[in-house]
Amino acid sequence: MTGNRSYYRGGHKLVTLHRPGTPYDDSEWALYDIRTDPTEIHDLAAERPDLVKELSEAWEAGAWRDGVRSPTAAAPSLAATPPNNA
């Protein structure tokens, strides 16, 4: 599976620009406050790891709910099971 992921809530946009052929990793998320940084210049992920975790979990739950194949489930070595709270 290749592609990018993003999730928007409350003025914050969580996005990953995934490089094809590399494993998906939650450390690749970037976080932007679109209200004050509409051009997505200042990555806030290191300053707000709590919000990155919250929004990435919301993305994962939404992906399972809406039938989007999870990037981690696309890896043949990983079981394709939804998160516990989905």
Buried (B, 14 or more C-beta within 10 A) or exposed (E): EEEEBBBEEEEBBBBBEBEEEEEBEEEBBBBBBEEEBEEEEEBBBEEBEEBBEBBBBEBBBEBBEEEEEBBBBEEEEEEEEEEEEE
